[in-house]
């Protein structure tokens, strides 16, 4: 009896969710089916969902036609470098906020809160001037620096929330036993903080991977484009758009972040909700 | 242990954040009060002329009003859809894990990519949205979705809602899981129906999370650039411009650097007000 009740409830739940699920799946289906259509079938009227044959060759053509490899390399370089810089400055700061009471603590947290609320678009003219001043126009390194700067607040906040749950006694007892300050941190504290650091770095990575406005503003030549800009450049301002290539590129470009994301999603729910009520 | 140690620990992060945020802010203030040519060369101090220019520009006023509409509609719609979805995802049913994963999917794809895929799906002639609606018999002739703002802007709002739902239900699921199950058991014993349970238990206890979701979403949506830029670039005739696209065009299409800086500072002021609301909420919860 209990089982049939749950089955009935399940049917209602799925029925209620079905409209939104259709809307969510729709763009993925469009991406997938357009990317495997032969070119002439992309532009037939009326359009159909299924291609007459699956043209997997599109992916290989797309790779060459869109110089996908260059953009992929740039995106990887920018996201990795920004993540590493963010971690190097955020870990000590988060440790300080989690472990010590000091005069400037609450004002520093307020400062972080304000920086977290700012998005690059609001400061875009000033950021452009900064990049010009540094002589880094059209250089992916300018993006590394700015992405790191904008990710600091979130990274510190996330790390600090985790660090507070790690008991203090462990590193303290290692200091009592004669380990130096740094030894205690690296040998005792850091290994326990690895899950938190992993989650934080993946977030920073995904944020940098997906950023659009600054890359659009700073990068000028195609060799330096990151993936979002490269894919956008295939669509914006062109007379004919090779949509089967664009969809193939969008699908491949979205995969790494999507895989990381679905893996992280559970951790995210607990992380965000504990942050939201704290 | 030295008293200065925590300060040394936060110093690198402070320096980097200050560098990336304060220098641009200083530049913006400077530019907004100057006569600047289209190559960014400052020709002299002009006081608040850039600010009076934008406040007299009907396109700026339109964009500002549209930003209010955009923010209210997207955030309102997001909350309205997310509460029931989160309540459903919080009940125990077969395949709940799969349903949760599907609902999170829009979050996994970046906004520019989502917008590009929808731009193709909405294509008047070859787009799959028209094809699907025609197959299902909802429409007879294809609709040109993005050619007129009266249609394009609501579509953009819908897309804004769709991409904001995952983050919002994540917050709500966290909130719902903190509500003790015995409250519902007790309510059932007293004969409360599902609606009464929602009104008397779920809604009041979820309220702080709803407030948090509203403030955070207002900040994100107010700043959101890719959906409108990729779908219409604020067109046709600037009729789907919001402040961020107006700002971007002033700066990088028309070379009105001083005016664009003034827009930036106005937006910065608005964001600061939102941030104060958010900070208050966080502090209140911490007590």
Interface residues (C-beta under 8 A of the other chain):
Chain A: X6 X7 X9 X10 X13 X14 X16 X17 X20 X21 X23 X24 X25 X26 X27 X28 X29 X30 X31 X33 X34 X42 X43 X44 X45 X46 X47 X48 X49 X85 X88 X89 X90 X92 X93 X95 X96 X97 X99 X100 X102 X104 X105 X108 X110 X111 X112 X113 X114 X115 X117 X118 X119 X121 X122 X123 X124 X125 X126 X127 X128 X129 X130 X132 X133 X145 X146 X148 X149 X150 X152 X153 X156 X181 X209 X210 X212 X213 X217 X228 X231 X232 X235 X236 X243 X246 X247 X250 X253 X254 X257 X258 X261 X262 X265 X268 X269 X270 X272 X273 X274 X276 X277 X278
Chain B: X1 X3 X5 X6 X7 X9 X10 X12 X13 X14 X16 X17 X19 X20 X21 X23 X24 X25 X26 X27 X28 X31 X40 X81 X84 X85 X88 X91 X92 X93 X94 X95 X96 X99 X100 X101 X102 X103 X104 X105 X106 X107 X108 X109 X110 X111 X112 X113 X114 X116 X117 X118 X119 X120 X121 X125 X126 X127 X128 X129 X130 X131 X132 X134 X162 X165 X170 X171 X173 X174 X175 X177 X178 X208 X209 X212 X219 X220 X223 X225 X226 X230 X233 X244 X247 X248 X251 X252 X257 X260 X261 X264 X267 X268 X271 X272 X274 X275 X278 X279 X282 X285 X286
